[in-house]
């Protein structure tokens, strides 16, 4: 279909293209000056000089580094929502620890302090709240409970830039570490990439060392030194998680455009809210007054009275030229997680119900008003026919 509207597309401008070309011409294409600039710019964007930002090649890498720096290991338990992408839990297994899946809130699709509390044991080392679709979890009670039990908090903020909670930008709360994603469909992109943010200098130091083979000095620092600087030491068995300058070059300009990107996403979400209200749909929660929803996704739930199953809805939308997706297939339904931990749908009734009804419709900045109108008209047409 020539005029098929895909579910998501990145918006890359001439500034990003020129910056990448500059990196290619400079001869420095791996982690170097532009990665350092991107990190500094990101900290400045968050608006808290006490923070340190560490660029990585994916948010998955960032979550792995975060938990490793916090000392998660064999015998530990890490609490995660079942309603998330597999990366949130798989990094726990990288470290030999056990992910403990919990249910989520029916309206926000986020982990709650109640579901967190019920899962705490003497082995709980950390909790990973996921800010689903760009709406913050209710972090104050989660952080308070974590501190009470000496549990570390790692925010999975893959969807949450520039989300705020109680007036503070996600990344500046009192959690231990926050991890952002810059994957191609996120609110800003570097193609592949992520950012680890913490105000704890020891955690930042550990993440920097472990993101590049456990080496005590960055390659960039060694290679640009005007004095002999070949010596380095491997102080731990690290990983290969650094962000190259080619990716950072894109990120520098995407970050500058993020406010305009968010303004458009917010406006598009408002149009969806207005146009789709009154239909047999449950529309996504909006942010509390004074706070920001990043609107990475626009997830709707198809009510039973709509008369059309979720999978059929997606098929009929595709037939009308509109791509949709599902976020997410809960972890407890995937063979590895289900079979390894003997998980059953009835253990997660809320997440199971959400999954059976949820569909994400297109919302991205390259969409035109006409594109959004096509989506709205297609939704109404499918529901009317049903």
Secondary structure, DSSP 8 states (H G I E B T S, - for coil): -TT-B-S------HHHHHHHHHHHHHT--SSSHHHHHHHHHHHHHHT-TT-EEEEES-HHHHHHHHHHHTT--TT-EEEEESSS-THHHHHHHHTT-EEEEE---TTT----HHHHHHH--TTEEEEE-B-GGG----HHHHHHHHHHTT-EEEEEETT-SS-EETTEETTSSSSSEEEEE-BTTSSS--BS-EEEEES-HHHHHHHHHHTBTTBSS-HHHHHH-SS------B-S---B-B--HHHHHHHHHHHHHHHHHHHHHHHHHHHHHHHHTTSSEE------TT-----S-EEEEE-GGG-S-HHHHHHHHHHTTB--B-S---GGGSHHHHHHHT--GGGGHHHHHHHHHEEEE---TT--HHHHHHHHHHHHHHHHH-
